[in-house]
């Protein structure tokens, strides 16, 4: 890992931990040193992950590492099974066993012979050379391959929401808004919200869902596996804005061959437009008289950046400012990946228009942290009931943020 002026990028291990931690009725053992899990727990507490896996560490010492002694892991697992009575245990590597070459897959197979009734799942991405997004992707795929079982399709239409993970800003609020919309538009309930609000049992029943709704690119591989194995069709889109959300609803109706509750959608559109309407004169004036102030610059997860940018340009006539991705593997021509030096330069040189990025970047730019759309965060998020950024209510929240930012700046 290199040197960083600000918070280091999320590692593969942290992406794995933050994806697994919210899953209820399971335990997680990190095969590593005590400090790793303590720091991970601090982030999870601040992000509002309070229900989920029981988190443990083996507390390796120098002798264990140098001799490759697996006894600490065996003792930890035995104690957890006696104490928590769980049937599913996740095995998470830290950088230490990754560097020393410990084969946790082989270790898990050996332990499964000793505990045949236990589902023990080993994960990779423990080294510093793997970015957090890759850890999220590999974890979602591994869960999709190992936990779901053959079940009959549910009587009423249901869905899997794939990619709602604790590393995303306002993951609770966005997932809740999408669940609310699907309930109103189709009477659909979630089979599994993977993984910010789910249990082992719900993941076991994922195969009975009628559609996989993928809300970040890291979930596409997991959805693809579920589609190939269980025949569940998938939709990859993160809905932002009024028009974008309506298009998302219509795509779901087309894929599932079900009718939309048009009255619900009509009322949601009307309510959102009425709430946004008082601010539209301000935005039209900005676009006409001060176009340099109507530039929208964004930094964060590329799916979030793309969704909010399209909403701002399509429904508010904003122009595109400087946009960048925080995911190395997802860098593309329109939304390139920026290193720390590049995004620091971008936020410090941002003079006019709207800037939306991580809490850390906004702080360094001297801008309002209300405009945050990505992590690293600088606040505690103890409750999951903040306004969303996605969906109909997210459209109103974004308009509210923009009009107040304009008032503050000018």
N, C-alpha and C positions, 0 to 999 in steps of 0.2 A: 504494500500500500504506500502511495506517495505522500508527500506533505501537503496539507491543506490549510488555507487561512481560515476557512469556515468549517462547518460540520462536514465530516467525510461523507461521501455518497453511501447509500445503503448497500451493505454487502449481501452476497448470496445467502449467507447464514441468517442475517437479520430478515431478509425477505421471506425465508422459510419459517422462521420463528413467528413473525407477525401474521403470516397466513394461517399457521396452525393454532396459535394461542387462543383465538375465540371459540374453538370447537369444544362443545360441552361433552361430558361423559367420556373423557379420555385423559390420559396423562402424557406428559412430554418429559423425556430425560435428555438433557444435553450432556454428551460425553465430552466434558471439558472442565475448565477451571471455574471456581466459584464466581469470580467477578463478572464473567460474561453474562450469566443469567440475571445477576443483580441489575446490571445496566439495562438489559432488555426489559426487565420488569418495570423499571422507571419509565421507559417510553410507553409501554402498554398502559400503565396507570394514567399517564398524562393524556393518552389518546382515548381513554374511556373504555378500555377493554377490561371489564371487571368480572365477567362471567365467562368461563371457558375451561381450557385445559388446566390441569394441575401441573405446575411447572417445577422441575427439579434439575439439579446439576450433580454430577458425580464428584466434584471437587478434586480433580486430579492434582497430585503433587509431583515434584521433580522425579522421584523414584518411579512412580507409576508410568510417567512419560518415557523415561529412559529405558525401562525394562519392558515396556509394552504390556503392563499388568492389567488384565481385564477384570480383576476381582472387584474393584470399586463399582463397575457397572452391574455386575451380578448382584452385589449387596444392595445397591440402590433399587434395582428392579424387584428383588425379593421383598424389600421393605414396602415398596409402593403397592404391590399386589396384596400384601397382607393388610395394609392400612386403608387403601382407597377402593379395593374391590372392582377395579376397572377391567374391561375386557379388551380395550384398545390402548396401545402405548406407542407413541411416536418417538423415534430415536434420532436426535439431532446432533450432527457433528459440529465441533468448533474448529478453529484454525489449527489447533495443536494436533489432533489425530489426522487431520487432512495432510499436514506437512509431514508427519511421521509415517503416513501410508497405511493407517489402520483401516482394514476392510470392514466397515460396519454392516454391509450387506451380508457378508459371511458370518459375522457375529450374530446378527439377527436370526439367520437360519439355524445356527447352533442353539440359540436360546429358545426358538420355537419348538425344537425337539424336546426341550426340557419342560416347556409350558405349552402343550398342544392346544389348549383352549384359548390361548392368548393370541390376539392379532397384534403383532409387533411389526411396525413399518419403519424401515430405515430410510433416511433422506440424505441427499448429497449437498453440494453447493456450500461446503464449509470453509473454503479458502477465500483469500482476499482477491483472487483473480476473477471471481464471478460477481457480477453486479446483482443488486437486489431484485431487479425485475426478472432476471433469469431464475433466481431462487423462487420467486412467486410462481413463474410459469411451470417450473419443474415440480413444484409442490402440488399445484392444482391438478396437473396431469397424473401425478403419482396417486393422489387421493381418488381421482376418477377411475383409475385402473384397479385399485385394491379394495375400495369400500362398497360401492354400489353392488346390489345383487338383483337377480331377475325377479321382478314383481309385475303383476298385472297393471296395465294403465289405470289411472284413477278414473272414477266414474265421471267426475266433473273436471273440466280443463284445469291444468296446473302447469307451473313453470319452475325451472331451475334458474336462479339468478347467479351467474358465474363471474367472479372477479371483484366482488365486494370484499375488499381486504383492508386490514388495519393500516397499511402504509399510505392509503389514499386519503386526502383531506376531505373531511365531512362524509366519510363512508357510511356512517349510520343514517344520516339525514337523507342522503341521495337514495339509498336502498329503500328507506321507508316511503319516500315519495313515489318511487316506481311501483312498489307493492300497492300503494293506495290507488294509483292510476289504473293498474291492471285489475284490481278488484272492482273499481267503478266501471271501467270500459268493457270488461268481459265476465265479471264474476269469478275471476281466476284467483286462486290462492297459491302461495309458493310451496313447492315440494321441498326445496332446499335453497337457502341463501348462502352461497358458498364464497367466503367462509365466515363473514362477520356476524352472522346470527344463525347458527346451526348447531346440530348435535350429530353424534355418530349415527343415531337411528335415522335422522332425516337424510343423511348422506347415503345410507343403505337403501333408501327408497327413491333415490334420484331417477332410477330407470323407469319409474311410473309416470314421469312428467310428460307433458305434451310438447314442450318446446324448451330449448336452452337459450336464455337471453344473456349474451356475452357483453359485458359493459367495459371491458378493457382487453387489449390485444393479448395479454398474458394468459387469458382464459380460453383462447381459441383452440389450443391443442387439446385441452380437457374436453371441450364441447365436441371437437372433432372425434375424439375417442368414443364419447357417449353416443354420438350420432352413428358411428360405424358399428358399434357393438349392440346398441339397443334400439337403433332406428329413430332416435329423437332428433327432429330437425332443429337447426340453430339459426339465430339471428345475431349478427355482430354489429352493434350500434350503441352508442351512448347518447341518449336523447337530451338535447338542450333547446331552449326556446319554445315558443308556442307552435310554430310551424314544424319545427324539428320533432317535437313530441307527437304531433298529429301524424306525421309520416311514420314514426316508429310504431304507433298504434295500428295504423293501416297495414304495415308490413306484417305485424303479428297476426292480424285477422286473415291476411292472404295465406300465410304459411299454415296456420292452424285450421283454416276453413271454418271460422266461427264468426258470428255477427257481432258488430260493435254496438254498444249502447250509445247511440248517437246523441241522445238527450244529455247524457253525462258529459260527453266530449264537448258538445256545444256549450254547456254551462261552464265547463272549465275554461274554455277559450274565452268566453264572454267575461268571466270573472277576472282572468288574467289581464285581458286588454283594458278593462275598466280600471283596474288598479294601476296599470302602467300609463294610461292615457294622460293624466295630469302632467307627467314629465315629458311627454313627446314634443311639446312646443319648445322646451329647452334644448332637446337633442336636435330638432330641425334647425333651430337658430345656430347651434354650434356648427353643424355640417355646412350650413350656407355661409355664415359670416366668419367662422374661425375653423376652417377644415383641419388645421394643424392640431387643434384640440380634440378632434374626433378620431385620432389614431389610437388603435387598440393594440397594445403590446402585451404578450403573454409568455410566461415560462412555467413549465411543469410537465406532467405526464402528457404525451402527445395526443391521446384521445380526448383529454380534457381541454387542451389548448385548441385543437381542431373544432370541437363542439362549441365552445364559447365564442371563438372567432367567427364561425359561420353564423351564429345567432346575432352577434353584433353587427356584422356586415349585411346580413339579409334583412333584419327587422329594424335596425337603427341607422343604417347607412354609414356605419363607421368605416374607416379605411384601415388597412392592415399596417400595423407597426412592426416592430422587431419581435419575432416569435421563435422560441427555442424549446427543445425537448430536454428533459432530465434523464432520459433513458438511452444509454449508448447504443443498444441493439436496435432501437427504433428510430435512429436518425434518418431523416429523409430530406429531399431537396427543399420542400416547402417549410418543414419544421425540423431544422437540423439540430443535432445534439451539440450542446455547448459544454465545454469544460468549465471548471470553476473560474479560471481567468477570463474566459469569454463572457460568462453571464455576469460576473462582477463588472466588467467593462460596460456591458449593455445597460445594467441598472443604474450605474453611476453617471452614464452619459444621457440617460433618459430625461429630457427636459419638458416636453409637451405631450399631451394626450394621456390616455389611461394606461396604467401599468398594473398588471395582475401577475403575481408570482408567489413564491414561498414567503412565509413570515420572515424568515431570515433575510431574504433578498430585499423585501420591502423595507425592513428596518435599516439595512445598509444604504438604501436609496433615500432614506428620510421620507418615505411615503406612508400613507395610512395602511396599517396592517389589516384593516377591514377588507382590503382588496385581495386577501390571500386566497389562492386556489390550489396550493400544493404544499407539501412538507419539504424541508423541516419547519416545524411549528415552533412558536415561542410562547404558547399559552397552554394551559390545562384545558381539556375538553371532558369535563366530568359527566355531562349528560348528552344523550344522543338526539336531543330535540331542537337543535339549531335549524335555521332555515336551510333548505337544500339549495344546490346550484343546478341540479338537473330537473327535468320535468316542468310542468306548468308553474308550480310554486317557485321553482328555481329561476324561471324567467322573470318573475316579479322581483325576486331577491337580487338578481343581477342588475335589473333596471334601477332598483333602489340604491345599490352600491354605486352605480355609475353617476346618477344624478347628484348624490351627496358628495361624491368625489369632485365633481365639476364645481359644486358650490364652494367647497373647501379651497380648491386651487384658484378659483377666479372670483 
